[in-house]
Amino acid sequence: MHIRRTNLGSMVTVRNLKKSFGAKWAVDGVSFTVQVGEVLGFLGPNGAGKSTTMRMLTGFIPPSEGEITVGGFSMLEDPIPAKRLIGYLPENAPSYTDMTVLGFLRFAAELRGLRGEANKRAVHRVVEMCFLEPVIHQSIETLSKGYRHRTCFAQSIIHDPQVLVLDEPTDGLDPNQKHEVRTLIRKMGESKAIIFSTHILEEVEAACSRAIIIDRGQIVANGTPEELKQRSTYAGAVTLRIADGSVAQVRQKLEQIPAVAKCAVLSTTPVALRAFATNNGRDLARAIGELAAAERWKIEELHTEEGRLDEVFRSITLPETKREGNP
Amino acid sequence: MSEAILERSANAQTVTDASAKPAWTDALRHILTIAKREVSGYFASPIAYVFIVIFLLLSGFLTFMVAGFFEHGQANLLSFFAWHPWLYLFLVPAVGMRMWSEERRLGTMELLLTMPITPWQAIVGKFLASWLILALALALTFPLVITVNYLGHPDNGVIFTGYLGSLLLAGAYLSIAAMTSAMTRNQVVSFILSLVVCLFLILAGWPPVTDLLTQWASPWFVQTIAAFSVVTHFDGLQVGVIDSRDVLFFLSVILFSLFTTSVILRAHRAG
């Protein structure tokens, strides 16, 4: 095994990465690490610098400043062995449209150093994994978007890479295909270091073990989806619905509980309120339950909110972004 | 971590093994892989067939109908090769215009250059593939060689150097087309740019232009300009003289243009 590792544990290390296009900093001091067994979700509004970061990470564009290490190899000084470890699905899943699916995959495998029998096996494996069997001899330009996407995805995993970089892997797929891709990512994430970008928040909850939110070229949040949801004002809030009683009275009683920061009325008949917690504790529901028992309210619904990722996303990325599309 | 290494399949093992071999065999394999894909791309689309047929028709028409091959009554191919600088002027940029602009338009450049290969391997592989198509078209003019040998006793050495010159000329034009195609994602722009550059390389040494220049410029200036012309170096090879300077000229045009291609591609990636 000739692979040098300077930083055991993290497969991908990015330090203070910067990229300017003219006077504008597309990526402005991004640092993160990804370990094997981790699926890192890259979130951010359009033009936040997600694609640019991924292009630098995969060695397509050189950074203006900063360091990238993949499996111990510097992407800037020793790019070939670093690139060998990476599988990459670029944005919009490009492919040579004049080739057949089989020809394209064999070509990709050959450039990855797979020849002869190993090439055939690798192609066969990804064709099965990505359900490409029915179109294997078809020219790529005749394929639907879903198949084209999967063909490019197949290319990225053809050498069973240790690092997988996927730029919007579910973009343009139908709900079933999206589900398949997410399942595949989660499964492969057990033995690889995966980084994928998306602007679909449910995807982060479905497939990621950690998420980074990037805005205007800077990381504004970094944590597990649960940790991020804790940042939401909804985290720990309790929704209460009771069969009868007056809203004003119930509200007054609720606001007397010390852990309740404020109360919002959802509806008056039936009486429904939402109590927001001061600290993100989970004991608010119990306190309200005890209160309800003492007041003999007829509870129809009582549940604790988990926090909403979309609200966190909106509150930390700047609203009314005056940016163009992805660079 | 160690688990992850153990879990790596036989595929990944092969990749590691391949890296242990000398770098140049790897480089050669990558160049061949890319060239192979490129050639199959030319034949998957009508480009290769259209180019070959049009080249053969036009060169036949120009040789026999315009230059009067038979009227000369000479057993040589001068009237055939004399047209090549002009014929290639339109046909070679048409073959080369998609080389990099298509990669940029489709976005496959991102795929290609994030593979574990160097940009040079991609540039050389793509160039050689297109050159092979041009060489194939040129080789298909062999009936002409048979004809002159049947009709008379030509100097086949001169014919050989003629073909060599023509192949080098096509390579020089093609490298310029590669360079201009790296500049833009638009094939038409790429075509026109390379045509203009190639036209300059012809005109700089074309007798009507050099004659005009001598009327007001000093001879050394005219000679310097003419030294940059493909015509000056092409003509030498047409009379059976393999001057190393002529061969070197074409090879340096090719090297320079391919080097510039790599600079343009790097600048494009750097933003």
Interface residues (C-beta under 8 A of the other chain):
Chain A: M1 H2 I3 R5 L8 G9 K19 S20 F21 V36 G37 R55 T58 G59 F60 I61 P62 I80 P81 K83 R84 I86 Y88 P90 E91 N92 P94 S95 Y96 T97 D98 M99 G103 F107 A108 E110 L111 R112 G113 L114 R115 A118 R121 A122 R125 S139 C152 Q155 I158 H159 D160 P161 Q162 S191 K192 P327
Chain B: M1 E3 A4 I5 E7 R8 S9 A10 N11 A12 T14 V15 T16 A18 S19 A20 D26 R29 H30 T33 I34 R37 S40 G41 A44 S45 L106 G107 T108 E110 L111 L113 T114 M115 P116 I117 T118 R269 A270 G271
